[in-house]
Amino acid sequence: MKRNIFASVIILLVVFGTVRGQAQDLTTSGVEVEVQGFGKVIIPDIIVQDQDGQKSRFYSDLVKDKVVVINFFYTSCAYICTLQGRTFSKLQSLLGERLGKSVFLISVSTDPANDNSAQLKQWSKRYDVQTGWTLVTGSTAEMNKLLLPFTAKPASGGMHLPVTFIGNARTGVWTGATGTFAPEDLLKVVNFISR
């Protein structure tokens, strides 16, 4: 039996929750957004390095004015992160030409002490990461400025809960939830907040 797409989106929004509002202006500490269920989250403008060794600013270059789907992983994780990798890999396929143009995927390493660009690159090959899906790492001190607001945990390679944030930085709609989700369900939320 086919599920009604609108009903599915509503269910996901109840699970994820959404808040519409403008992000505050960029400050030295970052941009503050409101995410239902998570409260106010500061998205820092730290310098990160991607799987190709390129440096960029997290908020200014990767998030600002974009629709983004953000998750957290580490390359030596053998359980949750592999599920998330497969989910994002399928999501990038479902997004098709929208990937890297109107929707961007960002996977943030929770183990920056061990995950350098070479490890990120190797992990990216496992999941056929395409342009528009960026894996990021950085110094432990800088990454903690990103990890603590989003996950409430400092950098480490230990067990972690899967958490996904979907945001439209242009309109100020942000949603987030803990758990694993089918890529098709994530796509419904992306489509809903992209309007």
N, C-alpha and C positions, 0 to 999 in steps of 0.2 A: 504494500500500500504506500503510495507516494505521500510524503509529508508536505504539508502546506508551507511554502518558503516563508511567507510572512509570519506564520505562527512560530516557525523555527527561529527566525530573527528575534521575535519578541521574547521567546524563551531564553535565547542566548543573552539578550540585553538584560534580562532579569538576573541571570547568572553573573554576567560581566558587570552590569550596571553602567550607566553613562552619565556624564556630567557635561553640560554645554557651558562654555565660558571662555573668555579670552585668557591666554597665558599672560602673565605679567611680563614686562620688558626684561630683556636679558641684562643680568647684573653679573658682577664678577663671580658670584656663586652659581649662577644659572638662571633658568626660567622655571617659575612655579606653575604647576597645573593641578587641577582638581580631578582626582580619579575616584569615583564612588567605590566604597569598599576598601580603598587604600588611603583616602584623604588627600591632603596636599602632598605632591611629590615635586621635588626640585630636580629638574633635568640639567645636569651640569654641562658646561661648555669645555670640558676637559679635552686634552689632546689624546687621541687614540690612534692605534696603528691597525691596519686591516690585514687580511690574508695575503695581500700582495706587497706588504711592507710600506704602503702609503700612509702618511699621517694626515689626519683631519681633525676638526673640532666636532665633538659629539653632537651638540645641539645645532650650532650654526650650519654645519655641512651635511649632517645626516638626518636631522629631524625637522628643522625649521621649514614651514610652509609645505610639508609633505604629509601623506598618509603613510604611517609606519606600523609595522608589526614587530614587536621587540620581545625576544626571549633570552634566557640565560642558560649557559652550558659550560662544560669544560671538556677538552678533547680526550682525556683519559677515562671519562665516565662511560661505563658499559651498560647502563640501564636507561634511566630517564632521558639522558641526552641523546641516545640513539633513537628513542621514540620521537623526541622533538626534532631531531635531524630529518627523520623520515617524513614527519608532518610538514615541516617547512619545505622539503624537497617537493612534495606533492602540491603544496600550496603554490609554490613558484610556477609549477606546470599549469595549475588551474588559473593563475593570473594571466598567463600568456604574455601578450605584448604590453600589458599594463605594468609588468614587473620592471622596475627601473625607470619608468616614465611617470606613472601616477601613484604607484604603490611600491614601498620599499621594505625589505625584510632586514632586520638587524639582530644578529646573535652576539651576545656579550659574554666574554669569558669570565667565569667566576674564579678562575685559577691563573691570574696573570703571571705569577711567579714561574709557572711551568709552560704556559701557553704563549709562545712567541709566534711571530708571523709564519714561520716554517711549519709549526704544528697546526696552525689554523689552515694553512694551505693544504696540508695533507688531509685534514678532516673535511675540508671543502670538496676534495675530489671524491670522497666516499659518498657524498650526497649530491654530486653534480651541481654545485653552487654556480648559479648564473649571475650575470651582471644585474644588479638591483638587490642582491642579497649580500650584505656586508657582515663579515665576522670581525669583531674588534677585541683588542687587548691593549694593555698599557702598563705603566708602572703600578705596583700594588697600591701605593698611596693615592695615586690619581684614580684608579679604578674603584677604590673604596668610596670615593665621592659620588660615584655612579651606582655602585652596588647597594650601599646602605639605604639610600632613599627608595630604591625600587624593591629590594629584597629583604631589607632590615638585617642583613648579614654581611660581615666583612668578607673579603676575598679569601677563598680556600678551595681546595679540590675535593672536599668531602661531600657527603650526601646533601641534597638540597631538594626543595619542593619545586616542581615545575610551575613557573608563573609566566603569563603572557600578557602583554599590554598592547592595545591597538589604539592608535591616536590619529586624529586629524589635526595637525598643528596649525592649519589654516583657520579652521572653524572653532577650535578649542574643545572638540569632543574627544574625551579620553575614556577608555574602558579597560578593565583588567580583571583577571581571574587566576586562581591557582588550580592546577589540574592539567590533564592532557585532553586535547580536543581533536576531533576529526578535522582534517584540512577543509572539508566542504563547509563545516560549521564556522570555521574561522573566516572563510571567504564570505559567508553571508553577513557576518559582522563588518568586515571590511567594506562590502558593498553598501551596507546601511550607513556607515559613518562617512563614506566618501561623497555622499550627496550634499 
